């Protein structure tokens, strides 16, 4: 019995020494290319603003902020995290000219294929794709000249509640 216990301990030690510290075996074969070269997050997180969309239903949906202030004409990334608990509640983040939320929202109804944003809409300065429940999506763009703008979720029926001010200085 002691021989088997010692053998088991030695085997466990050898196995733990050959595994990586993160619990995953790493492919050290340099001839195998990575599966994907697409970024799943912004390259420079110092210029990233995270906005969280929450809510269990239409009456509770909201962004976690009502005001975003950023430098004018600077490249930034908005990370939209959809923490809604209702799987039928996708969200997006759309930066628009001030006072155009209803117009942008109405124009977007026909554009499911473009995250409910009309590609011809001159009031839209940038937008994320739709974020499904527990998904994070990104918008990287150069902020407009100094001024007051808005952000909304343009998913049908959302822009009335899911909105805020986007100020560039």
Steps between C-alpha positions, in 0.01 A plus 500: 500500500787740581664422162179596319462822702857604420455413133179705488670803662799483263269473197296798617818704550626422151165592343474828693854600400424456130176701500493875462434719801162617368363148485506479121755329283661740261568415139871564462505390137594829332403367158130508596348843430253650748135416437406867460675833475190705580509710815233420755571818695649841431877509467546801731269474801614837640269673253204266556176598668284213622125549492271237650146435376273340762138412562270202534227647275405811301415700814843436657732532199766768534865592455705527819592860414315805373809713422826430320764775466796440269766705323402631158654341191662212688478132410316312774326167541160445655456151645129421534429217742147357482415379851125486435334194642239465225634317194263698278679828589795564269652848523735724306676830566449774243665844515277757328459872444318668787121499476472231230419190711145458373602555138793255525289242681216520247740479204667194650184283509567374147864411559517185712797395287690810623413488873189716444707791370441645153835498317403826324409686820719813523396544865688185603864554593572136589336187636569154636352178367212355703617344826306191598456405866839459676688629195743791465528695174730788406492830317835663423475841340640853505283726713344800326598864548423660837128506565197326643379174349287210622523123525209261471411136453327494161339159545126554432329659799820545703622849410236674712651360822851397406669830429749747636722798425830462317716811551826569318733768638 
